[in-house]
Amino acid sequence: MHVEVETFLAALAPDKRALTDRLRALIHAAAPALDEHIKWNAPSFDDRVTLNYAPKGGMRVILHRGAKPRDTAGFAFDDAAGLAAWPSPDRGVVTIRDMADLDAKAASLSALIAAWIAAAR
């Protein structure tokens, strides 16, 4: 783990840290080749999956194809489970309210992340 990630995680409140660690483990298991760093004040994985802390609690898992907008012509992704909201064809947002919500979505989210990484390269 990078020092910047360790430093960031050490500063989190215990409840936020627990949810963050659980999501990080799920992402690492679904896509083990991704490199983790801190971006936009949260863990990010090769600029393809980024965590985001919701202002009123919970977290969002952002699926994207990088920091800069890309042409979406010819790009398609099928979120068969309908787990994410898709504000654009290449940006998905999965909302996780709390640990119980993550428990309910874990298997589907893991599959979604693995499929996203394969499609977004």
ABEGO torsion letter per residue (X at the ends): XBAAAAAAAAABBAAAAAAAAAAAAAAAAABAABBBBBBGGBBBBGGABBBBBBAAEEBBBBBBAEABBBBABGBBBBBAAGABBBABAABBBBBBABAAAAAAAAAAAAAAAAAAAAAAX
